[in-house]
Amino acid sequence: MADGRFGFAPMAPGKRVRQQSGWSQVPCTEKQLIYGGKCISLNLWKYIGPSRRGCEMNWQKLAGIMCVLGVTCAQAAEIVVNRLQMPAWVVHANGVRQALAPNMSLKVGDTLQTGQGARVELALSEGSIIKLGALATFRVTSLIAPEDNKGVFASALDVIKGAFRFTTGSSQKSVPRAIDIKISSVTAGIRGTDLWGKSDEQKDLVCLLEGKISVAHADQHLDMDKPLQYFVAKRDGTAMPGFETEDEVMNKWAPQTEVSAGHGLASIGGKWRAILAAYKHRPMADSLVRKLDEAGFAASLVQRHQPGGRVFEVALNGLAEEADARYAGQQAREVVPGLTLKVSPK
């Protein structure tokens, strides 16, 4: 069956396959299929073929395999939740609000919100990392994939409130990018750098840690290329550049956006879970999941069969270490009194 996302379909051995340039004949053995003009082993087809988990997972496997084999692959513009300390939420463009969880993908129009003591780390598909502190509000305004923008990853991001840090790893600095981050009244144009900023009741501030940025505020425009140089726009209307000490930036500002191990850290690949309740009746478990979701804790429900009958467990998953599971579980118990707490590896 063909899939428009890839532009190829499985065919019988030796049959012609439709390419963008027309029909082509690919000589394959009887134990191979044709994909994208290439011969694929039937054993590989078993790996990517239909499964109980559904077609979407299989197409993801197929996409990765095709990239390895040399079939042209499109790089999607994407922002994924890498790590977080709860509570945190995402409000989708349609107004639906849900608790944030590791590996969740943010779309254009999504607004991310963090609660008291929370931290969130986001990974951009071009290799950069965005970190958000507590009580922050962050919106994805636009995302444009490189293949749709002459090879340049482009994005517009809006830090409405709170502290943030944007970092591009040394191995990714050569990637063409055009990212604009609006910090309330100040906009920073980024091509590959490390910067920290914050918007609060008194001011909007952006501080360059490494690299170069261009800053715009009202009718002011400034190119910044010196470490620890900052630009601040105060609520009284004054705006000016300046320099801050390394001690102030690294010991007082930067920790506001850093995740903290042992404090409820959830991550992609986290192997610990905090089990909060077990019910014999599913509606009670569903009700708890909803309460936790509203409070910014992404809980899941698992049905288990025990000697006394089936039970429905409600748990926080993906926690990095045992200490994180205990911390997050205790947080949830403060939000919903009366919960139990049991931690275990997955």
N, C-alpha and C positions, 0 to 999 in steps of 0.2 A: 504494500500500500504506500503510495507516495505521500510525502510530507512537504508542504510548501516552504517550511523553514530551511530545508536543506537542499531541495531541488533534485533529489534522486530517489530511486525506489528499488527494492530488491527485485531481481529478475532471474529467470532460469539460466543455467550455465550456458555461456556462449551466445546468449541473445544480445541484440543491440540495445544500447541504453541512450536515452535522449540527453544530450548535453546542450549548453547554451549555444554552441557553435554548430549544432546539428546532430545527426546520428553518427555513432562510432561503433566499431566492432571491437570487442575486447575478448581475446582468447583466454578462457578460463577452463579449469578442469571440471570434472563432474562433481567434485566435492567443494566447489566454490560458487559464490554468488557475486553479481556485479553491483557495486555501490559507487556512485559518482565516477564511473569510468575505471574503477579499480576492482581487482579480484579479492573477495573476502572469504575466508575459510568458513565452512558451515559450523565449525566449532565456535567461532566467534559469533555467528548468528544466534547460536543457542544462548550466548551470554547476553546479547542485546535484545533478544526476542521477547515476546509477551511474558509477563510474570504476574503474580498475584498483587504486586505493588503498583501495577498500572503502567500505562505507556509512557507517562512523563519521565519517570525515572530511566526508562530504557533509552529514550531519545537523548537524555543527558549523557548517558554512557556512550551512545553512538556518536554524539557531537565530539566528545573528547577523543574517541578512537579515530574519527575522520581527520581531526587536526593532526594527530600523530602520523597518520598515513599520508598527509600532504594535501588533503582536500581543503579548499579554501574555507576558512571559518571566520565568521563575523564576531568581532569583539563587542559585546553589549556594554553600554554605559550603565553602571550599576553602583549602588551604595548598599553595603551589607553590614548588619550589626555583628561586630566581631566579639566584643566582650561588654559586659555591663554589670553594674551593681544596682539592684532594684531599690525603689520603685521607678518605673519609667513606662511611658506610653507612646503610641503613635496614633495620631488622628489622621485618617485618610482623607483624600480630597472629597469623598462622598459624605464626610461627617462621622463615619464609624470610628470609634475609639477602642483600642485594644492594648493590652499590656505588651511591652516590648520583650523580645526574646532573641537569644543568639541565632545567627544565620538568617534572620528576617531581612528581606530586601525592601529598601525604601524606594518609593516611586515618586515621580514628579507630582507635586501638590501635597505630599505627605508632610505633616508637622510632628516633630518629635518633642516630647516634654519629659523632663526629669524631675523627680521629687527630692525631698530633703535627704541629703547625704548620698545621693545617687551619682553614678558616673556612667558614661557610655562611650565606647570606642567604635568608630565606624571605619570600614575599609572601602576605599574607592577602587573601581576596577582598573584605574591607571596606575595604582600602586601607592597612593597617598593614604594617610591616616588622619581622621578627625576625632578629637577627644572633646567631650562635653562634660561640664561640671554639674553641680547640684542646682536645682531650680532654674534650669535652662530651657529655652524654647528655640527650636531650630527647624527651618523649613527648606525643603528641596524645591527650588524654583524652576530649574531646568537641568536636563542631562542630555548631552548629545554625544553619540558614539563617534569614534574616529572615522569610521568608514562613511559617516554621513556629514563629515565636516573637514574634508580634505586632509584626513590623517591626524587631526587634532582633537583630543578629548576636551570637551567644553562643558562647563557647568556654572550655574549661578545658585549660590547658597545664601540663606538669610539667617543670621544669628540675631533673633529678636530680643533675647534676654539671656544673661548668664555668661559664664566663662567658657572659652574654647581654645583648642590648639590644633593647628594644621601642620603636618609634618610629611615631607617627601623623603623617602629613603635615598641614600647615596646612589644605589643602583638604578633608581627610577628617575633621577633628575634630568636625564636626557630625553625622557618621553615628552613629545609635544603636548602641551596642555594650555588651556585658557580658562582659568577658574576665577570667578569673582565672588568674594565673600563680603556680604553686606553686614556690618555690625551696627545695626540701627541707622545712625546718620552718617557713618563712615564706610566707604567701600574700598576693599583691598584687592588689587588685581594680582593674581599669582601665576607664575610660570614654573615654579619648582623651588620650594623654600621651606623654612620652619618659622612659624610665627605663633604668637599667643595674643588673645584679645578678650575683651569683656565689655558687656553692656549692662549698666545698672542704673539706679535712680539718679546718680550724680554725673555720669559721664559715659562716653563710648571711647574705648581705647584699643589700639592695636600696637603690638610691640614685635619688631623683627628680631628673631634669634639667629637666623642664618639665611643667606641668599639675598634676593632682591624682591621688592614689591613696589607697586605704585598705589598711592593712596589718594582718594578723592573725598572731599567734604565740601558741600555747597559749591563755591566757586574756587576752592583751593585744590591744587594738585601737587603732589610731592612724590618723588622717587626716593625710596629708602634702600640703602645698600650696606649699612653699617650695623653690626650686631649690637643689640640692646637699645637701638634707636626706636622711639615710639612716637605715635601721634595720638593726641587726646582731644576730643571735642566735648566740652562741658555743657551742662544743661543751661548755664547762664549765657550761652552763645559764644564764649571764647573757645578758640581752637588753636593748637600750637604743637610743634614737634619738640622732642627733648630726648634725653638719654637717662637710662636707669642703671643702677648698679647690678652686677651679676648676682649678688647675694639676694637682692630684693626680688629679682625675676625668678631665679631658680629655686629659692627656698620659701618664697611667700606666694608668688603667682602660680608657677607651674604645678605645685601640688593640688591646686584647686581643680585640675582636670585629669589627674592621674588615678587610675584604678588602684585599689588596695587589696592585696592578697589576704585572705582570711576574713574579709568583710562582705561576704555574700557574693563573691565574684562568680558570675556565670559566663561561660565561653563556649565557642564552637568546639566540640570534642570533649567538653567537661564530663567527667565520669562519675560524679556523685549526685545523689538525689536526697531531698528532704521530704519524707512521707508525712503528711499532715493529718490524714484521716482515712478511715476505711468504712464504707457503708454497705449494707446489704441491699439497699434500694438506690438505683441510679439517680432518680430525681434529686435526692439529697446531695449526692456527689456533684451533679451538674450545678446545683445552687451554690455550692462552695467554690467551684471553679469560677463562676461568674463574679462572686464577691471578691475573690482574689484578683481577678482580671481588672475589675473596676478600681482596685487599690494599687494597680501597677505591678502585680506579681503574676507572671505567666505560668499558670499551673496546668497540669495535664491529668487526664483520668485514664486509669488502666484497670481493666477487668481481670481479676485473678480467680482461679478455681481452687478452693480449699476443701479439706475434709467436711467441714460444716456447711458447704455451699459456696456460691460465688460471692465475691466482695468487689467493691469498686474503690480503688485507691486514688487519692488525690495527692499529687506530689509536685514539687519544684524540681525540674531536671536540669542537666547540663552544668551543674556547679563544679567549680574547678577542683576543690579539695574538700576533705572532710570538714575542716574548720569553716569553709565557705557555706557548706550545707547546713551546719548548725547555726551559723549566723543568720542566713536567709530564712531558715525555718523559724527562728525566734522572732525575726521581724514580722513574718506572716502571722504568728501567734498574737503579736501585739495589735495587729489590724483586725483579726477575727479571734476574739477570746474563746477559750475552751478547746482549741485544737491540741492534738497530741504532737509529738515530734520524734521521729525515728529517722536516722540517716543511714544510708547504705550505698555502696558502689553500684553502678548499673549492672 
